[in-house]
Amino acid sequence: MVFEQLNRSNIQALWRYMPEQPYNWSSKGSVLGQPPRQVTPLDVPEGWVASQLRRLLLPFASATGGGDSRAGAELTAIERRQFSLVKAEDLRAVRFPNTFLCRACGAFRLIHTSDPAPRCPTSSHGQLEQFSWCEVHECGHLSKITAPRCASGCRSWMHLNNTRDLNTSRWYWTCAQCQRRSDDPVVRWCSTCRDGRPQVMRVPQTAAYYPQQVTVINPPTRADYGALAYDGVYAAAVAQSLGTLPRGAEGLRRAGGASSTGGAVEQARETAEALGMKPGEELYDQLIAKAQKREDDVPAWDAQVEALGRDPETIEAFGEECRQLGLAWDAKPLTVKNLLDGDAGTQLEAYYQQYPKLISHYGFNDVTLLRELPIAYIVAGYTRISSNAVATTRRGTQTTQRFRFFPAGRDSKFPMYGVRTETEGLLFELDKLAVVRWLVDSGVIEDPDLRTQDEAQRWIFQFGDPVLDVFNAPEDPVTKAILGLVHSMAHRTMKALATRCGLNVDSLGEYLFPANCSFLVYANTRSNFTLGGLEHVYRFDLVDALCELNAETRCVFDPPCRRDFGGACAACLHLSEVACARFNTVLDRNLLFGTLPPLVSDPAGGSPQSGTKDGRRWRGYWSH
């Protein structure tokens, strides 16, 4: 057996060298990743990512819920915290598949992992080559191709013929001794699930392994998690979005400390005693008075959340999004006001004075640079054949993919491999009043007569739904419209930023906060350093980046793209799946620029082609 070493960084290992992932080992052949010998705990609490993992697994559990007794087992593992977040400290792989083929005569041989490459029985043909084709099935099955026995009872080698033809259905077996052709196909029924035939494909190939991952924005460390893990944290996060609690981790800690009876006052008394203060002293009384005021403020934000009239499950779903957004304000933010104050009296002051008006012109409330944004990439498991829970084949049939965890460790917990790093990002907050007016003008809702940003945010929480499915559009029309607007603006913004920040658009990532009418564009370079390209754009090129958002409203495939194909295609709004958080779903240029006028042949606008797929005529959000 030969041992060789391959050196890769943690981030490279996370995407290319995971357990159960086939890949090429240098130029020597294909291998299959194995569980690492050594792992260390990832500095991200499991409880912090549990809700995101539930949303990731829910479509797979729903898709297999019909007659599969295992449906929901993965969700149960998340609920019971039967998983651990770890960082792989080493890489391991074994040769895969262990099948070898003679290119001259088709002699096929299956050997053990520890055996060297065999030689062809015909001595002049020399050493056999690894035959890197295998069986892959949507249930997670990945296996070598096995040769059948000769029907005549021969115990000789089998030959696999016609392998130069890429159509694997034309491959066939023959006996090396009697030359009898086997009636068995190259691929039989799946030996794992016994349901359907696997596909035969060359490895490594993308379809053989799709990592199922979540991106966690601004996660706390394990040491800080205790102060943010109380029962009412989701309601407190919603209160932050309503403006009744300060943003950031400090606001959540304050709500958690104040929610315990006498908590803030008791802490103040302990502090006073440690400093030698006594009741009746002025400083002591001031300290207790401030603590009492904090406790008195608790019912205010709690009552605000209860007044929304939503059930606890909905508040928790909204709160997960609000918590991610609120903690982003601890990532060393740089605001437009900071730029104006820091460069007052310089040549840049006149340039920065354009920012507020231009930001408002494009329907944003604010744009903020997050200079030190903690981010964690976590690969929870994998699928085969497709990354979606339900996929459609070229024949039009639908297949259901099963989510697979990585092999459990000695503690019976499923490992989820991840990397925690820092990056930079730009947080775009839409003008919520402008969003509500846009919904009114487009005929989605009646005018609710709102006056402030907080009132608009409260209305969205009351009449919208949280977005839980990353694959399918929401059913609620208000939620679908807001998600489509935020997502379409994010893609348009990413393309405008990519031409100026020194990163390809596929090296940027998005994180959507639809319930808060916000989105985050961050450098998704998956490296261990921050390039600073987004900060450069924010400081010196934001005006041109914003002006490019509506510089060109057309697509090369218009009008069909805008009328019949949902207003989004690969030429206008689509990005690669690496950059898009929703696999290019719920995108529409009609939301940004308005529905095209009716065709000349249909001046009354009665044809479905006169509007969008749902027949609604949108007023463009950027139509000024």
GIURCOR-V169100 format. One record per pair of residues at least 12 apart in sequence whose ideal C-beta (glycine too) atoms are under 8 Angstrom apart, sorted by sequence separation. I is the first residue (numbers start at 1). J is the second residue. If there is no record, write none. Layout:
<<I J> <I J>>
This chain:
<<20 32> <21 33> <98 110> <117 129> <133 145> <160 172> <161 173> <187 199> <240 252> <272 284> <340 352> <355 367> <389 401> <436 448> <464 476> <467 479> <509 521> <510 522> <522 534> <557 569> <598 610> <605 617> <20 33> <61 74> <98 111> <107 120> <117 130> <147 160> <160 173> <161 174> <173 186> <187 200> <339 352> <340 353> <386 399> <388 401> <465 478> <466 479> <508 521> <509 522> <521 534> <574 587> <597 610> <19 33> <60 74> <61 75> <98 112> <107 121> <131 145> <159 173> <172 186> <186 200> <385 399> <387 401> <389 403> <436 450> <464 478> <465 479> <494 508> <508 522> <509 523> <555 569> <557 571> <573 587> <596 610> <18 33> <19 34> <98 113> <105 120> <107 122> <145 160> <158 173> <159 174> <171 186> <236 251> <237 252> <272 287> <386 401> <463 478> <464 479> <508 523> <509 524> <556 571> <557 572> <573 588> <17 33> <19 35> <104 120> <158 174> <159 175> <169 185> <236 252> <239 255> <271 287> <272 288> <336 352> <339 355> <385 401> <467 483> <494 510> <507 523> <508 524> <555 571> <556 572> <568 584> <573 589> <595 611> <19 36> <57 74> <58 75> <98 115> <100 117> <105 122> <158 175> <159 176> <384 401> <433 450> <507 524> <555 572> <572 589> <595 612> <57 75> <95 113> <100 118> <102 120> <104 122> <107 125> <158 176> <168 186> <383 401> <433 451> <445 463> <460 478> <464 482> <507 525> <6 25> <94 113> <109 128> <156 175> <157 176> <168 187> <233 252> <236 255> <268 287> <269 288> <336 355> <383 402> <433 452> <491 510> <568 587> <6 26> <102 122> <105 125> <156 176> <236 256> <268 288> <336 356> <383 403> <384 404> <433 453> <436 456> <490 510> <503 523> <567 587> <568 588> <4 25> <54 75> <57 78> <104 125> <107 128> <154 175> <156 177> <228 249> <382 403> <383 404> <432 453> <435 456> <566 587> <567 588> <568 589> <595 616> <4 26> <156 178> <227 249> <233 255> <268 290> <381 403> <382 404> <431 453> <460 482> <490 512> <501 523> <503 525> <566 588> <567 589> <590 612> <595 617> <102 125> <108 131> <152 175> <154 177> <232 255> <233 256> <265 288> <268 291> <336 359> <381 404> <433 456> <436 459> <487 510> <567 590> <594 617> <595 618> <4 28> <54 78> <154 178> <158 182> <228 252> <232 256> <267 291> <381 405> <382 406> <432 456> <436 460> <497 521> <567 591> <588 612> <594 618> <53 78> <54 79> <148 173> <150 175> <224 249> <227 252> <228 253> <380 405> <381 406> <432 457> <487 512> <594 619> <102 128> <103 129> <147 173> <152 178> <154 180> <160 186> <227 253> <230 256> <265 291> <486 512> <493 519> <594 620> <101 128> <102 129> <150 177> <232 259> <264 291> <265 292> <486 513> <487 514> <494 521> <562 589> <591 618> <593 620> <50 78> <100 128> <101 129> <150 178> <152 180> <228 256> <264 292> <432 460> <486 514> <493 521> <503 531> <561 589> <562 590> <590 618> <592 620> <50 79> <100 129> <131 160> <151 180> <220 249> <227 256> <230 259> <483 512> <490 519> <502 531> <591 620> <592 621> <593 622> <594 623> <53 83> <100 130> <101 131> <133 163> <150 180> <227 257> <264 294> <265 295> <336 366> <489 519> <503 533> <588 618> <590 620> <591 621> <592 622> <593 623> <50 81> <99 130> <100 131> <151 182> <264 295> <335 366> <336 367> <483 514> <486 517> <490 521> <502 533> <99 131> <131 163> <150 182> <151 183> <168 200> <263 295> <336 368> <482 514> <486 518> <487 519> <501 533> <97 130> <262 295> <335 368> <381 414> <444 477> <445 478> <482 515> <486 519> <500 533> <501 534> <562 595> <563 596> <47 81> <97 131> <99 133> <110 144> <148 182> <334 368> <335 369> <444 478> <502 536> <555 589> <562 596> <46 81> <95 130> <97 132> <133 168> <333 368> <334 369> <381 416> <479 514> <482 517> <501 536> <49 85> <97 133> <110 146> <121 157> <148 184> <258 294> <333 369> <334 370> <380 416> <500 536> <501 537> <553 589> <46 83> <97 134> <110 147> <257 294> <258 295> <333 370> <334 371> <379 416> <444 481> <497 534> <500 537> <559 596> <46 84> <96 134> <332 370> <333 371> <378 416> <379 417> <46 85> <108 147> <258 297> <259 298> <331 370> <332 371> <378 417> <379 418> <439 478> <442 481> <553 592> <45 85> <254 294> <258 298> <331 371> <332 372> <378 418> <497 537> <553 593> <44 85> <145 186> <331 372> <377 418> <500 541> <145 187> <328 370> <331 373> <376 418> <377 419> <439 481> <550 592> <41 84> <42 85> <255 298> <259 302> <331 374> <376 419> <439 482> <550 593> <41 85> <42 86> <376 420> <377 421> <500 544> <41 86> <42 87> <99 144> <328 373> <375 420> <376 421> <467 512> <500 545> <564 609> <567 612> <40 86> <41 87> <97 143> <98 144> <99 145> <255 301> <374 420> <375 421> <563 609> <566 612> <39 86> <40 87> <97 144> <374 421> <375 422> <435 482> <438 485> <467 514> <563 610> <566 613> <39 87> <96 144> <97 145> <109 157> <143 191> <374 422> <375 423> <467 515> <497 545> <563 611> <39 88> <40 89> <108 157> <141 190> <143 192> <373 422> <466 515> <496 545> <499 548> <563 612> <564 613> <38 88> <39 89> <107 157> <108 158> <141 191> <372 422> <373 423> <435 485> <496 546> <38 89> <108 159> <139 190> <141 192> <373 424> <464 515> <36 88> <38 90> <107 159> <108 160> <135 187> <140 192> <141 193> <372 424> <373 425> <493 545> <496 548> <36 89> <37 90> <106 159> <137 190> <139 192> <371 424> <496 549> <36 90> <105 159> <106 160> <139 193> <370 424> <461 515> <524 578> <36 91> <37 92> <106 161> <121 176> <135 190> <137 192> <143 198> <145 200> <369 424> <370 425> <430 485> <460 515> <524 579> <36 92> <137 193> <139 195> <244 300> <245 301> <369 425> <370 426> <430 486> <493 549> <35 92> <106 163> <141 198> <244 301> <369 426> <370 427> <460 517> <492 549> <33 91> <34 92> <138 196> <368 426> <369 427> <33 92> <34 93> <101 160> <137 196> <242 301> <367 426> <368 427> <430 489> <457 516> <33 93> <34 94> <137 197> <244 304> <367 427> <457 517> <489 549> <32 93> <137 198> <367 428> <368 429> <428 489> <31 93> <32 94> <101 163> <136 198> <137 199> <239 301> <242 304> <367 429> <428 490> <31 94> <32 95> <135 198> <136 199> <239 302> <242 305> <366 429> <31 95> <32 96> <135 199> <136 200> <364 428> <365 429> <30 95> <31 96> <108 173> <135 200> <136 201> <236 301> <239 304> <364 429> <365 430> <428 493> <29 95> <30 96> <134 200> <142 208> <239 305> <364 430> <365 431> <30 97> <133 200> <134 201> <136 203> <235 302> <238 305> <363 430> <364 431> <365 432> <25 93> <106 174> <133 201> <363 431> <107 176> <133 202> <134 203> <506 575> <510 579> <512 581> <18 88> <23 93> <25 95> <132 202> <133 203> <232 302> <235 305> <238 308> <505 575> <506 576> <509 579> <510 580> <511 581> <512 582> <132 203> <136 207> <252 323> <360 431> <363 434> <426 497> <505 576> <508 579> <510 581> <136 208> <363 435> <506 578> <507 579> <509 581> <550 622> <506 579> <549 622> <14 88> <17 91> <22 96> <134 208> <252 326> <505 579> <13 88> <251 326> <252 327> <17 93> <10 87> <238 315> <249 326> <10 88> <13 91> <248 326> <249 327> <247 326> <248 327> <235 315> <238 318> <488 568> <495 575> <234 315> <238 319> <241 322> <248 329> <249 330> <492 573> <494 575> <234 316> <237 319> <240 322> <247 329> <248 330> <389 471> <435 517> <491 573> <8 91> <236 319> <237 320> <388 471> <491 574> <234 318> <235 319> <238 322> <241 325> <491 575> <6 91> <234 319> <237 322> <241 326> <432 517> <488 573> <494 579> <233 319> <234 320> <237 323> <240 326> <431 517> <429 516> <430 517> <234 322> <365 453> <429 517> <430 518> <234 323> <237 326> <429 518> <491 580> <233 323> <428 518> <427 518> <428 519> <427 519> <428 520> <427 520> <428 521> <331 425> <333 427> <426 520> <425 520> <426 521> <487 582> <425 521> <426 522> <491 587> <328 425> <425 522> <424 522> <425 523> <328 427> <423 522> <424 523> <487 586> <488 587> <30 130> <423 523> <487 587> <488 588> <492 592> <29 130> <423 524> <488 589> <30 132> <423 525> <484 586> <29 132> <483 586> <484 587> <488 591> <489 592> <484 588> <488 592> <97 203> <218 324> <421 527> <424 530> <480 586> <485 591> <96 203> <217 324> <220 327> <421 528> <423 530> <424 531> <484 591> <485 592> <422 530> <424 532> <426 534> <218 327> <424 533> <425 534> <32 142> <217 327> <218 328> <424 534> <481 591> <217 328> <424 535> <426 537> <470 581> <471 582> <1 113> <22 134> <218 330> <426 538> <470 582> <471 583> <473 585> <474 586> <1 114> <218 331> <470 583> <472 585> <473 586> <471 585> <470 585> <22 142> <20 142> <489 621> <485 621> <318 461> <321 466> <320 466> <321 467> <375 522> <318 466> <317 466> <373 522> <377 526> <308 458> <370 520> <310 461> <314 465> <317 468> <310 462> <314 466> <370 522> <308 461> <309 462> <308 462> <218 373> <219 374> <56 212> <217 373> <218 374> <219 375> <217 374> <218 375> <219 376> <56 214> <217 375> <216 375> <215 375> <216 376> <53 214> <215 376> <216 377> <52 214> <215 377> <216 378> <215 378> <52 216> <213 377> <214 378> <371 535> <49 214> <213 378> <369 534> <213 379> <214 380> <369 535> <49 216> <212 379> <213 380> <48 216> <211 379> <212 380> <212 381> <369 538> <49 219> <212 382> <48 219> <211 382> <212 383> <367 538> <44 216> <48 220> <210 382> <444 616> <30 203> <209 382> <210 383> <443 616> <30 204> <45 219> <210 384> <442 616> <443 617> <44 219> <45 220> <209 384> <212 387> <367 542> <442 617> <45 221> <208 384> <210 386> <442 618> <44 221> <45 222> <48 225> <207 384> <210 387> <442 619> <43 221> <44 222> <47 225> <207 385> <441 619> <43 222> <207 386> <24 204> <45 225> <48 228> <22 203> <23 204> <41 222> <438 619> <22 204> <47 229> <21 204> <22 205> <438 621> <45 229> <358 542> <362 546> <358 543> <361 546> <22 208> <199 385> <435 621> <22 209> <324 511> <355 542> <359 546> <362 549> <434 621> <21 209> <325 513> <355 543> <358 546> <362 550> <20 209> <324 513> <351 540> <354 543> <358 547> <21 211> <387 577> <18 209> <212 403> <325 516> <348 539> <321 513> <328 520> <351 543> <18 211> <321 514> <322 515> <325 518> <321 515> <322 516> <321 516> <388 583> <15 211> <387 583> <318 515> <339 539> <219 420> <334 535> <334 538> <193 402> <243 453> <243 454> <242 454> <243 457> <242 457> <241 457> <242 458> <242 461> <241 461> <238 461> <140 382> <142 384> <140 383> <141 384> <140 384> <138 383> <139 384> <138 384> <137 384> <138 385> <136 384> <137 385> <138 386> <136 385> <138 391> <363 621> <363 622> <362 622> <138 399> <138 400> <140 402> <138 401> <139 402> <361 624> <138 402> <140 404> <51 316> <51 317> <52 320> <51 320> <241 515> <241 516> <85 378> <215 509> <217 511> <215 511> <83 380> <217 520> <217 522> <74 381> <83 405> <57 380> <60 383> <56 380> <84 409> <63 389> <49 376> <53 380> <62 389> <63 390> <84 411> <77 405> <49 378> <59 388> <60 389> <74 403> <84 413> <86 415> <88 417> <59 389> <82 412> <83 413> <84 414> <86 416> <87 417> <59 390> <74 405> <82 413> <83 414> <84 415> <85 416> <86 417> <87 418> <44 376> <70 402> <82 414> <83 415> <84 416> <86 418> <87 419> <83 416> <85 418> <87 420> <42 376> <44 378> <42 378> <64 400> <63 400> <77 414> <63 401> <64 402> <60 401> <60 402> <60 403> <57 403> <18 379> <21 382> <20 382> <14 377> <53 416> <15 379> <18 382> <14 379> <11 377> <215 581> <39 409> <35 406> <35 407> <35 409> <44 418> <39 415> <42 418> <44 420> <42 419> <43 420> <39 417> <42 420> <35 415> <20 404> <20 406> <19 406> <20 407> <18 406> <19 407> <18 417> <14 417> <13 417> <14 418> <14 419> <11 419> <10 419> <11 421> <58 468> <59 469> <58 469> <59 470> <59 471> <55 468> <59 472> <55 469> <56 470> <55 470> <15 526> <14 526> <11 526> <11 527> <11 528> <9 528>>
